Structure formats: structure tokens, C-alpha cells
Amino acid sequence: MGTKRPLGRAALTFLVVAVGSLLFVGVPAAFALLDFSTSQAACGAGAAGIAVGDLNGDRRLDIVTANSTSNTVSVLLGRGKGTFRAQRRYATGTKPIAVAVADLDRDGRADVITANALAGTVSVLLARRDGSLRPARAFAAGKRPAALAVADVDRDGRRDLVVANSGTDTVSILLGHGDGTFSRRTQLAAGDEPRSVVVKDFNGDGRPDIAVADYAAEAVSVLLGRAGGFRKAVVYPVSTEWPGLKPTSLAAGDLNGDGHPDLVIANGYLSCTSTLIGDGHGTFAPGPTAAWEDVVAATLADVTGDGALDVVTTSHMSATISAIPGTGSGRFCLPQR
């Protein structure tokens, strides 16, 4: 498993957490990775997701949270050095559960997108020059959207939305017009109850591909991009070692240094992480599975600064963040807190 390495205080200050209400079967608020000193600031009640970007073009990172119990997003504009202005709230659709920021109208400022679980929509809130948000505009996504990703799916230079719909076992693609509006959705079949989605080029053909964590199917669905759309989903069990795993979160990155994207999966039901190792051709093989306490969400980043990707996980019961140092070979050391 490699040598255990302590995770220093400097690395821990990269973690920003939104502690919010438990949604679905206990998936906690999401978290993001930043580079500033530890600080705290109030956001809205029931913060269920978090995103980071520069909303007002001042080159300082701002924070946005999706507040599921108040049907709002909170915007905290950065002052620099890890401090933030008081939150401003903006109405979204019903039960925003996930949030992303990206420049949708090509004005150089990050805009806000939420996935609204009960409304079956995504809300787009375009940013003004001062970092305030225009009124939300809703676009149909699917039944119970649980996660979203922003990517240029059709490679036309405009940002598109990819939404995992847990209520219809589908992925919706909304093609962007470049002005913050989107075409009517196209739906693709995924696995049973998708909870998380990532977009990455898994087979090296220059086209974006989609991976979805299917909670009830205990699997990951991979939809490879092709000219004019996507291929039918190929399903990979999240682990061949342990049955009964329920994937709640998914992240992509090169875990073993071979230049090909791999997948790390947080499995909330039995509290462990599992991996799928990519071969660069769009197919995956089971990698190491490891049990850590109460794992329900995961992301990848080099928090130890050694050049190898580490897994950072959240726990909703113990309210902790754990960093699991990677060895660069696809395996991981004991978690550090």
C-alpha cells in the first residue's frame, strides 16, 4: 500500500466544505478544493453543494452554495487572502441539490448553474459585472436531477450541460447557445438511479465521454462520445471484490501515471472507495477497493504535493474530511485527517 505520509496543515487548508442537510440517502454537502487559508463564512440553510469561480472578474475566487431547504444559492464574493463578503442569496428552482460555475455567455465571468431535484430543471443565473446574479432561468432536465457537469460536448466552442437524472435513469444533454441559453434536452439511458456524473476524454479521440455513478445498479456507466452523439452505455461494477456497494460520487484522473484517465468512486452504503483503471481506449478494469470510515463523496487532487493524485473524501456521520494519499501506482495509503 505504500508508505504512510502525514498530511500537513498546509494541505488541509486547501479544503472547503459546505455542511448541509442530508439528501436522498444521506449524501452530504459537496466540497471543493481551493488554495487559501482556512476561514469560515455563513451560507444558506441546507447547503447541499458548493462551487468556486470568479463571478465578478476581479481574479479572486468566489464561493457559491446550493441551499436545498431555501431554494436559493448563496454567493460569497472573495476579498482575497481567504476572506469573503457576506452572502447574497438568489432564488433557484425547487430543491437545488448540485451547483456548478462556468462562463456560459462568454463575457469572462463565471455564471451559476443548479440542478433542482424536485423541479426537474436546471437553473441558470448569469453573473453581472459586480458579481450579483441575474434572475434564474429554468431549463427542463429530467426527473430528480442529482448532479451536473459543464463541458463542450459537441466541440463548438460553447459550454453545454450534462445532467444525471436519478428519477428516470438517464443523462440529459443540453447544448449551449453561447449566451446562457440552451437547446431542448437530449436524454440518454444510464444505469439505475444515477447520482454523479463526470465528463472526460477516456479513449483519447478528442471527444468528451461521460461516466455516471449508478447508485442502485452498484455500477458506473460509461458513454463514449462519437460523431453526432454518444454510444450506448457500457456498465462496469464498482467492485468485483465487495457486493452491495452503492456509488454516490465519482471523480476522474490519472491514478497510476500511465497517462490515461481512471475513476475513483465513493460508495456510501458500505463506506468505501473503489477504483476503475482506464486503458486509454475507453474501457476499465477493477482497481483497488479500500474501506474508510463513512465515505460518501470523493474528489481527486494532489494535496500532498508529491505529484501523485490523492483521494479526498467526506463523511456525513463523523463530519470529517479524510485525505487518502496516492502512491502514483493506483494504490493508496492510510487516510489522513
Secondary structure, 3 states (H helix, E strand, C coil): CCCCCCCCHHHHCCEEECCCCCECCCECCCEEECCCCCCCCCCCCCEEEEEEECCCCCCCCEEEEEECCCCEEEEECEEECCEECCCEEEECCCCEEEEEEECCCCCCCCEEEEEECCCCEEEEECECCCCCECCCEEEECCCCEEEEEEECCCCCCCCEEEEEECCCCEEEEECECCCCCECCCEEEECCCCEEEEEEECCCCCCCCEEEEEECCCCEEEEECEECCEECCCEEEECCCCCCCCCEEEEEEECCCCCCCCEEEEEECCCCEEEEEEECCCCCEEEEEEEECCCCCEEEEECCCCCCCCEEEEECCCCCCEEEECECCCCCECCCEC
